[in-house]
Structure formats: C-alpha cells, structure tokens
Amino acid sequence: MMLQDGSTQLLCLTASSGVPLFTRGASKHLPFSVIGALNGVHMFGGGQGAVLSCCDTEGGGKVLWRVFQESVMLIAVSGGGQGGAGSSKEEEVRLQRLLENVWNCMVLVLGQDELANTRNVERLKRDLRSCFGLIDQLLEERQGGILGDLTHCADSLLPPNPAVLQEAVDGFAQAADSEFGCLIVHGRIAAATEKWWRLAPQEVVLLSALMRSLSASGSTSCDYPVFLPHGSPTVAHRLLRFQLLPGADVCVLCGPTPSLRRAESALVGPFWSPLVETLRDCLAVGERCLPASVSLRPDVLALLLINRETRRSVSCVRTLSNPLLGNPPSPSKARCWELLKLFYIFSTTRYFNQEETLCVSPEERAQRSNTEDFVLGFSHQPLQCYLVTEECKSYGLQTAQHQLFLLIPPSVPTFALRTLATQTLSDLVAATGF
C-alpha cells in the first residue's frame, strides 16, 4: 500500500461522490489513484448489496472503511508492523476505534448538521481544518499514557487531596452558572463535577483531548464552541478553559453567560489562588497518576486500572532501574505503553466484557458478536487471563467493578501472577477508593 510499517493514514471523502476532504497521518501520502480505487471498490460493493468494512493487504497492512450519516466516508489505512506477528485482530480494533473517534472529533468541533448536510464542499474542507489538531493527536498518540481513545474510559489522575479539589471544581462551576466542570492535570482528569461524569464516556474522553490540544497551543484562556456528539450534536455549548498553572487547566461547559473576561477576572482568582500549593502537589504526581502514598510492588512494570462503573481509568509505566543479574533489560517506557494497549485489546476481544452501549457501529457490533463465538467455548465468564512473551508477562483480572491489566517482568514465576494481580488490585482500591 506504499506506506511505511507502523504508519497509519486517514482519508476523509464525501460518501456520495468520493470527493477528498482531507488526508492526515503518514508522511508519505497515498497517490490520488489509490485513494480513488479505495473509494471505488467500496462503492462497487455497495452497489452489489455488500458492505466492505475491512480488508488485509499483501504487506500485512489493513484498510478499514466507515460511512457516517450517509455523508462522510472515513478510510483508515495501516502499513502494518504495529505489534508484530499475530496482531491483525488488535490492529483492526485499533483502527475501528480511530475511525469512530475521528468522526466524533469532527462532530465535537463542527456539529452534526454541517457534516450531514454538505452544501458547499470547498467550505467544508476549510472548516475541517479546525479539527486537524485533535485528529493528529489521535493519530500520533503524542502523550504517553493517554489510553482513553482506546478504552473509552476517562484517563484520570488521583490527587493527594481530592476532597479540596473536588470542592473547588464544584464551587467554580456553580459560580459560572454551569453544572459541568473539570480540572485537568497533565492531560488527565483530577476532579470533575457529578454532571461531567454523566456525559457519555466518549464525550468525556474527547473533551479531555480537546483540553490537551488547547493547552498545547500556549493560550492561557479561551472560549471555544463545542457540540456533544451524543448529548447535543446539533446545538453548541461554550467551553471556557483557563490555565491555572503550567500543566493544570480548569474548564466549564456553559451557556451564554458568563463572558470569558468576567469568568477570568472574577472567578478564577478567588477560587484557585488559595489552592496553588494543592495544585502543585497534584502536578507532582505526574505520569504515575497515583499519590506518593500509594506503593506498588517492585515487580509491576505497568498497569491499567479501569473502574467499570464510572468509566474512569488510571495507568502508569515504571522502568526497573536495577534488573536482576542475568535478566534481560526491561522494555522501554514507550514499548511498555504499546504492550499495555495490545494486551488490553487482546483481553477485551477474547475474554472480558466491554460495557459500552453508546453509538456502536454495525461493523463493530458484528465484530463483537464474532468475538463472542470464542467466549462461547467457555462454560463460564472468564475473569482472569494471562499472556507470556519474550518481553514480559501480562495478566488481566476482572471483577464486578474493576478491570486490571498488568505487565510483569519475565523473571516472575507464572504461578505467582494471579496472587500478584489480586494483591495489587486490593492494595490500589484500599489506598485510593478508586
């Protein structure tokens, strides 16, 4: 497919006529003739009563098609090499999530009406440029440890003083005539109002991504119109965002009032100036996402903990600075994040439940029904699974409220994995109440 291994290219076209709207991703773009062929084979299948959703390439890559609102077609093209041999299923899930997230990004920024009722293609092309920052963030996975685009659970950071920050977020949102407020630290949610958590999980994830994008732009405050892909796809809300400290931002979703200037001058200082030291303590937690008071076993390389009820997650990667003599070196931090993602997909497509019920595409619903055939081979619902590779051992644990995914050094005996995972989950929940 003329793409480098490990690269992904995203194509967006009008569904009816196949006019290209934008291309993002791989540095070496596909030729126009190939793009036309990808659109043409999908249209031909549709004309014959067949829906073409996915195919493999000779070079080990994949192509996925998805049409939204009968107006926009998104095509994801992967050059292969994302996770090594045997990762075809994982790659398909990753690309399916990518297409779904990109569409929701477009709705978040432009609204569903403008996308579903295309009257002027050239104007739509210009408007879509405002989505590129978010789309590129999804494609490039710029910030390590941000897994919400895959899990559709809110990436969270557990602060040392959660009650103080929670009170401040609630009060700040109420003063801004809003019930939707959120504090973002290092790109993760540190505190949010009750109504914020009631938003669809995908909306919470995308709003966090938008906050990261706005924060990276360097602005200290902004008034940004957003559409909620599930809750309000046709009516815009105002997203007011303020930088409290570098790496710490607060935002609210509100109506016509208050103005950005009034909120910045009359609300930000009184609510957040007294909490500067508390915010610094929260920033000090960093990528670990867990307070310093929470200790992890030394043989845990990486973890992803999901609360199935609240659709929140915490994750972290640790590198073992002094591996035992004779043991191979631990995978790099970037490789650990990659392995953690692959193990999450491996577990949730074969063993564990996925709780999402919102806006599941027909293609993804069919895919999930196919994976259920594997689970039907069991006389029970699997609650634990493990995987042993040359790089590490992985263990997954599912309870009524949590899912835990661990990466563990190969030197740890396989028979000890279950005890290690069970104890880690118990310690984390007891220490944080997550």
LINURVEN-V510433 format. One record per residue. N is the residue number from 1. OMEGA is omega in whole degrees, 0 to 359 (none if undefined). D_FIRST is the distance of its C-alpha to the first C-alpha in Angstrom with 2 decimals. Layout:
BEGIN
n | omega | d_first
N | OMEGA | D_FIRST
N | OMEGA | D_FIRST
END
This chain:
BEGIN
n | omega | d_first
1 | 176 | 0.00
2 | 176 | 3.83
3 | 177 | 5.53
4 | 176 | 8.67
5 | 177 | 10.13
6 | 181 | 12.28
7 | 179 | 10.99
8 | 177 | 10.91
9 | 181 | 10.62
10 | 179 | 13.18
11 | 177 | 13.65
12 | 182 | 17.20
13 | 170 | 18.50
14 | 186 | 21.83
15 | 185 | 21.95
16 | 186 | 24.30
17 | 179 | 22.99
18 | 178 | 19.39
19 | 180 | 20.46
20 | 177 | 18.17
21 | 174 | 20.36
22 | 174 | 18.42
23 | 179 | 15.22
24 | 174 | 15.65
25 | 190 | 14.13
26 | 183 | 11.80
27 | 178 | 13.61
28 | 185 | 10.87
29 | 177 | 10.25
30 | 177 | 7.78
31 | 181 | 9.88
32 | 181 | 12.48
33 | 178 | 11.77
34 | 177 | 8.41
35 | 178 | 10.52
36 | 179 | 13.27
37 | 179 | 11.65
38 | 177 | 10.80
39 | 184 | 14.42
40 | 182 | 15.81
41 | 177 | 14.90
42 | 179 | 16.44
43 | 179 | 19.43
44 | 178 | 19.91
45 | 179 | 20.14
46 | 179 | 22.57
47 | 179 | 24.63
48 | 179 | 25.03
49 | 179 | 26.16
50 | 178 | 23.10
51 | 178 | 21.29
52 | 183 | 17.56
53 | 185 | 17.04
54 | 172 | 14.37
55 | 177 | 12.03
56 | 177 | 10.30
57 | 181 | 7.22
58 | 182 | 8.41
59 | 180 | 7.43
60 | 178 | 9.49
61 | 180 | 7.63
62 | 174 | 9.13
63 | 177 | 9.46
64 | 177 | 13.09
65 | 175 | 15.19
66 | 178 | 18.73
67 | 181 | 21.42
68 | 176 | 24.39
69 | 180 | 27.82
70 | 183 | 26.49
71 | 184 | 25.76
72 | 174 | 22.60
73 | 174 | 19.13
74 | 179 | 16.94
75 | 175 | 13.27
76 | 181 | 11.88
77 | 181 | 8.24
78 | 179 | 8.48
79 | 181 | 6.92
80 | 177 | 9.79
81 | 183 | 12.96
82 | 183 | 14.99
83 | 180 | 18.01
84 | 184 | 17.84
85 | 176 | 18.26
86 | 185 | 19.48
87 | 183 | 18.14
88 | 180 | 16.02
89 | 180 | 18.90
90 | 180 | 19.41
91 | 178 | 15.86
92 | 178 | 16.26
93 | 180 | 19.63
94 | 181 | 18.47
95 | 178 | 15.93
96 | 177 | 18.65
97 | 180 | 21.12
98 | 181 | 19.00
99 | 180 | 18.85
100 | 181 | 22.55
101 | 180 | 23.52
102 | 177 | 21.82
103 | 180 | 23.65
104 | 174 | 26.84
105 | 180 | 26.45
106 | 177 | 26.33
107 | 181 | 29.40
108 | 185 | 31.13
109 | 187 | 31.01
110 | 185 | 31.31
111 | 185 | 32.85
112 | 183 | 31.87
113 | 182 | 33.88
114 | 181 | 32.07
115 | 184 | 28.68
116 | 182 | 29.99
117 | 183 | 32.08
118 | 179 | 30.07
119 | 182 | 32.60
120 | 185 | 31.27
121 | 182 | 27.52
122 | 178 | 28.07
123 | 178 | 30.35
124 | 177 | 27.93
125 | 180 | 25.26
126 | 182 | 27.95
127 | 183 | 29.12
128 | 178 | 25.74
129 | 180 | 25.73
130 | 178 | 28.36
131 | 190 | 25.90
132 | 180 | 23.45
133 | 179 | 25.48
134 | 182 | 25.39
135 | 179 | 21.73
136 | 178 | 20.83
137 | 178 | 23.29
138 | 182 | 21.51
139 | 188 | 18.06
140 | 181 | 19.49
141 | 189 | 22.23
142 | 186 | 24.55
143 | 179 | 27.70
144 | 177 | 27.96
145 | 176 | 29.76
146 | 186 | 28.90
147 | 186 | 27.76
148 | 179 | 28.94
149 | 177 | 25.59
150 | 185 | 24.85
151 | 188 | 28.42
152 | 170 | 29.71
153 | 183 | 32.83
154 | 175 | 34.39
155 | 187 | 33.97
156 | 173 | 37.63
157 | 182 | 39.88
158 | 185 | 43.33
159 | 179 | 45.91
160 | 182 | 49.21
161 | 187 | 51.27
162 | 184 | 49.47
163 | 180 | 52.64
164 | 180 | 53.39
165 | 178 | 49.92
166 | 179 | 49.84
167 | 180 | 53.18
168 | 179 | 52.04
169 | 180 | 48.88
170 | 181 | 50.96
171 | 180 | 53.64
172 | 179 | 51.32
173 | 180 | 49.50
174 | 178 | 52.86
175 | 178 | 54.23
176 | 180 | 51.24
177 | 182 | 52.03
178 | 172 | 48.94
179 | 185 | 48.31
180 | 179 | 44.77
181 | 186 | 44.65
182 | 174 | 42.49
183 | 181 | 42.69
184 | 178 | 39.44
185 | 183 | 39.74
186 | 177 | 36.86
187 | 182 | 34.47
188 | 182 | 36.06
189 | 177 | 38.81
190 | 178 | 42.20
191 | 180 | 44.34
192 | 178 | 44.08
193 | 181 | 46.45
194 | 181 | 46.79
195 | 177 | 45.34
196 | 180 | 42.23
197 | 178 | 41.55
198 | 174 | 42.10
199 | 177 | 39.10
200 | 182 | 36.11
201 | 180 | 34.24
202 | 178 | 31.05
203 | 178 | 33.26
204 | 180 | 34.81
205 | 183 | 31.46
206 | 177 | 30.18
207 | 176 | 33.55
208 | 178 | 33.42
209 | 178 | 29.99
210 | 178 | 31.50
211 | 177 | 34.50
212 | 180 | 32.43
213 | 179 | 30.68
214 | 179 | 34.09
215 | 180 | 35.66
216 | 180 | 33.06
217 | 178 | 33.90
218 | 180 | 37.33
219 | 180 | 39.50
220 | 177 | 42.50
221 | 178 | 42.76
222 | 176 | 41.14
223 | 192 | 41.71
224 | 178 | 38.40
225 | 179 | 38.10
226 | 172 | 35.97
227 | 177 | 35.43
228 | 188 | 35.35
229 | 180 | 32.48
230 | 185 | 34.73
231 | 183 | 38.24
232 | 185 | 38.33
233 | 183 | 35.19
234 | 180 | 37.27
235 | 185 | 40.00
236 | 170 | 39.37
237 | 176 | 41.10
238 | 173 | 41.84
239 | 176 | 40.36
240 | 182 | 42.80
241 | 181 | 41.56
242 | 175 | 43.72
243 | 179 | 43.13
244 | 174 | 45.99
245 | 175 | 45.05
246 | 183 | 41.91
247 | 180 | 39.62
248 | 181 | 41.81
249 | 175 | 41.47
250 | 181 | 43.27
251 | 173 | 42.34
252 | 169 | 43.88
253 | 185 | 42.84
254 | 178 | 45.73
255 | 184 | 47.11
256 | 181 | 48.76
257 | 0 | 50.92
258 | 175 | 51.29
259 | 180 | 50.10
260 | 182 | 47.85
261 | 181 | 50.75
262 | 180 | 53.24
263 | 182 | 51.03
264 | 185 | 50.29
265 | 189 | 53.94
266 | 187 | 55.81
267 | 186 | 53.64
268 | 182 | 51.33
269 | 182 | 54.18
270 | 184 | 56.69
271 | 191 | 54.25
272 | 178 | 52.16
273 | 179 | 54.36
274 | 186 | 56.49
275 | 183 | 53.41
276 | 181 | 51.97
277 | 176 | 52.80
278 | 178 | 51.44
279 | 179 | 48.14
280 | 176 | 48.09
281 | 179 | 48.69
282 | 178 | 45.75
283 | 182 | 43.51
284 | 178 | 44.69
285 | 174 | 43.07
286 | 183 | 39.69
287 | 179 | 36.50
288 | 176 | 38.71
289 | 182 | 39.32
290 | 178 | 42.56
291 | 181 | 46.06
292 | 180 | 47.52
293 | 180 | 50.05
294 | 180 | 47.40
295 | 177 | 46.97
296 | 176 | 44.14
297 | 184 | 44.56
298 | 182 | 43.62
299 | 174 | 41.25
300 | 178 | 38.88
301 | 183 | 35.72
302 | 177 | 34.18
303 | 171 | 35.01
304 | 180 | 33.93
305 | 182 | 36.88
306 | 170 | 36.51
307 | 187 | 39.52
308 | 182 | 38.71
309 | 183 | 41.54
310 | 183 | 40.86
311 | 175 | 37.03
312 | 178 | 37.34
313 | 169 | 35.87
314 | 182 | 36.67
315 | 176 | 34.56
316 | 177 | 35.02
317 | 177 | 33.90
318 | 176 | 36.47
319 | 180 | 36.19
320 | 186 | 38.92
321 | 183 | 40.59
322 | 178 | 42.71
323 | 181 | 41.07
324 | 181 | 43.55
325 | 179 | 44.25
326 | 179 | 42.07
327 | 178 | 39.41
328 | 179 | 35.81
329 | 180 | 34.97
330 | 175 | 33.65
331 | 177 | 29.99
332 | 181 | 29.54
333 | 180 | 30.04
334 | 180 | 26.37
335 | 177 | 25.46
336 | 177 | 28.27
337 | 180 | 26.95
338 | 179 | 23.55
339 | 179 | 25.43
340 | 177 | 27.70
341 | 181 | 24.94
342 | 179 | 23.42
343 | 176 | 26.95
344 | 180 | 27.74
345 | 179 | 24.87
346 | 184 | 25.85
347 | 186 | 29.45
348 | 177 | 29.16
349 | 182 | 26.89
350 | 189 | 29.14
351 | 192 | 32.61
352 | 179 | 33.63
353 | 169 | 34.19
354 | 188 | 32.29
355 | 187 | 34.93
356 | 178 | 32.90
357 | 186 | 34.16
358 | 169 | 33.14
359 | 174 | 30.50
360 | 184 | 28.51
361 | 175 | 25.99
362 | 180 | 26.39
363 | 182 | 22.99
364 | 178 | 24.06
365 | 178 | 27.53
366 | 179 | 26.28
367 | 181 | 24.18
368 | 178 | 27.35
369 | 177 | 29.45
370 | 179 | 27.26
371 | 178 | 27.67
372 | 177 | 31.38
373 | 178 | 31.59
374 | 182 | 31.15
375 | 181 | 33.91
376 | 177 | 36.15
377 | 178 | 36.58
378 | 175 | 38.78
379 | 182 | 42.36
380 | 174 | 42.06
381 | 181 | 39.79
382 | 181 | 38.22
383 | 179 | 39.47
384 | 176 | 38.17
385 | 177 | 35.32
386 | 182 | 34.26
387 | 180 | 31.52
388 | 177 | 32.17
389 | 180 | 29.62
390 | 185 | 30.18
391 | 184 | 29.66
392 | 170 | 31.91
393 | 182 | 33.50
394 | 181 | 32.67
395 | 178 | 35.15
396 | 183 | 35.05
397 | 180 | 38.25
398 | 173 | 38.89
399 | 180 | 42.25
400 | 185 | 43.47
401 | 188 | 42.86
402 | 164 | 40.32
403 | 180 | 37.12
404 | 179 | 36.90
405 | 184 | 33.99
406 | 166 | 34.89
407 | 188 | 33.37
408 | 180 | 36.07
409 | 180 | 36.42
410 | 183 | 36.18
411 | 179 | 39.84
412 | 181 | 41.09
413 | 182 | 42.32
414 | 182 | 40.36
415 | 181 | 43.63
416 | 186 | 44.22
417 | 183 | 41.02
418 | 179 | 42.55
419 | 179 | 45.64
420 | 181 | 43.69
421 | 181 | 41.50
422 | 181 | 44.51
423 | 179 | 46.59
424 | 178 | 43.91
425 | 180 | 43.53
426 | 181 | 47.32
427 | 182 | 47.83
428 | 181 | 45.26
429 | 180 | 46.63
430 | 184 | 50.21
431 | 187 | 49.67
432 | 185 | 47.70
433 | 184 | 48.38
434 | none | 44.67
END
